[in-house]
């Protein structure tokens, strides 16, 4: 019996060691592979357009990984710099007018531009807080990102009874870029102390990556209604 127990114990330890090693190695390996794949993808797009006389690989006689990506970053940054001045802005506006007047192309262009503006916009204009609302039924809570107070016609229609409404974004797991825009009474939202970035990590991980939470002193966290966000 002791021999059988020892064999089981050894097998259990080997399995645990393997799983621990897998947890350590898998993220590193996948990250390196994805990074290397992205670098090669960027190089394959940019390098063919580099004149031979300006391509270092023509003189070095060996491939330089990341050269195309580096050039792409420099060119994109330069275009962004030029796009902020008057002349560059005029050129960009002229190009956008051509896209806007082209059937089918204008629909694709507007959609893509809205996506990039939403994803890459400044943090100051993105979601401000994270909270919980009862969804899809009472007693069940869903994580939401607080956008802003209801404004304009929506505020006029929904605030007729004196109930202040707040615009929240309810994203699904594990792809938080899709979801629902909802208007919720302010007092129905339980505010959280975590940042929007921590909330996104919690969603993407399916609840496995939980942010640290030092309990605040002299207060009961998570029970306050959403503060005014327009100020």
Phi, psi and omega in degrees: 000321181295321179296319179296317179297319179295320179296317178296319180296317178296317179297321179295317179295319178297318179297315180296320178295320178296315180296321177296316177296323179295319179296326180283315187279324186300309180299320180295314182296315181295320179297314179297317181296315180296318179297314180296319178296317180295320179298314179295323178296315179295319179298320182294335179274324189267317187303321180300340182263000178275123178303145184302322183291338180256002181268114181301333182293339178291335181258331183275338179065019173211155184290144177246097181300134177091356180297313179297320179295318179298315179296320179298318179297318180295315181296316180297317178296319179295318178297319178297322178294314180292329182290350181270342179270174187297314182293313180297320179296323179295320179294318179296317179297320179297317178296321179294325178297323178296316179296318183293336181266357180264119180302148180071312180297321182296325179294316179295317183296314180298318181296313180296319181295319178296321179297312182292322178295324180289320183282322188258008181292162182298149181298330182295336181253006180265194182299139188263324185219170176237141181213182178236139173229155177283112183199138003273357179213161179305138181093348177247131187244140180236145179280133179227155174257129182279122182267291182194172175289148176301136184227168174062219183298322180298316179296320181295322182283319186274337183265016183299327181269012180081008179266118181281129183255149180235137177278125179232155178247122181256101181267154176270169174255138004256019182246091186285358179283341175259164179156201185234138170270124183229149175249118189238141174303139184304319184283358178264002182255128173263114183283144178247157180275344182293153179279163176303325178295318178294324177296321178295319178297321179297319180290312184297324182278359181069030178090005182275326180263098183258124182294151176297145182220096172285121183300124180294145180279144175059027177207156178252102187288151172084002182247354181283145175288162182297131177286165176294138189247352185276345183280000000 
